[in-house]
Amino acid sequence: MEKYAIVQFVSFETMIGIDEFRAQWEESNKLVTGRSSVTLQQELDGKNLHRYLSQHRFDDDVTLFTFKKERRSAQHPGIEIRVKDMGGYSTLQLECDHETTADDCKIFVFLNTDPDLTLYKEFLSYQYLNIYQAYYESSAYTYILEFFVDNNQLSPLIEQLKLHNRISEIGIYKECNKTKKSKRSTIKKVMA
């Protein structure tokens, strides 16, 4: 299993659905250069507001990142897309780097504390756990935990997480796109 040097997380909030959002995201994603693997995920809980999370995994020690911030939808200029660059993270633990199946989803836990990570490793209701630690001082969170969970085990794991994470952000996501890039070049961080 390959351990990535840097994993860059970017979150999006918008009123537009997955098809139109994916088209715009793919256009913006073309600005990201370098050898990377990219996964786009949609939060399952977002009623009228759709939330998406992209993970850009870089093989090399990449210190710069380019992603075009679309302020409005191309087809619906009145609809805003809020973009939040969560920053770059190093991989502390990588148990899974393959796509999920239709029966699986991911639970992301965004931590701003320095937790005892062994507590999370002892939970029983997940299949795999990836742990990312802030690489840059400007990263939005101290740690990001990525649990791979069978849909039938969602409730028990959510209950365990709520019991131990009263101040953390938790989101349930399904993968909706995975792409790979093989081009090598300099990567710049530009939030236009």
Residue, then its C-alpha position, 0 to 999 in steps of 0.5 A: m500500500e502506497k503512503y502519500a507524502i501530502v494529502q490536500f483536503v478541499s471542501f465545498e458547499t453549494m445548492i447545485g446537485i452532483d452532476e453540475f457540481r462535478a462538471q465544474w469541479e473537474e474544470s477547476n481540478k485541471l489546474v491541479t498539476g503533479r502526480s496525484s490521485v483525487t477522490l471526490q465525495q458527497e456528504l450524505d446528510g446535506k438536505n438542501l445544501h450539498r457538501y462535497l469533499s475532495q482529497h488530492r493525494f500527492d506521491d512527492d513531498v509537494t508543498l504548493f497546491t493550485f485549485k481554482k475557486e469557482r464563486r458561482s455555478a456556470q449554469h446558474p450564476g446566482i448560486e454560490i459555491r463556497v470553497k474551503d481549503m482545509g490544508g495539507y496533511s501527512t499520512l500517519q496511518l494508511e489502512c485503505d487506499h482503494e475505492t469504496t463499494a456501494d455498500d460502504c461509506k466514509i466517516f470523516v472526523f475533523l479534530n482540532t485537538d491532540p487526541d489519544l489516537t489509540l482510542y479511535k483505533e480500538f473502535l470495532s465498527y469500522q473496516y479501515l482507518n486512515i489518519y492524517q496529521a496537519y502538515y502545514e501550520s495553516s491547516a484547518y485541523t490538527y487531525i483528520l480521521e477517515f473511517f471506512v464503514d459498511n453501511n450497516q455499521l454506521s449507527p454504532l460507529i457514529e454513536q461511539l464517535k459522538l460519545h468521544n467527540r463532543i466538539s469535533e466535526i463529523g461527516i458521512y460521505k460517499e465517493c462520487n468520483k476518483t481520478k488519477k493524474s500522472k503528470r509531474s510538475t510544480i504545484k502552486k497554491v492559488m485561491a483565485 
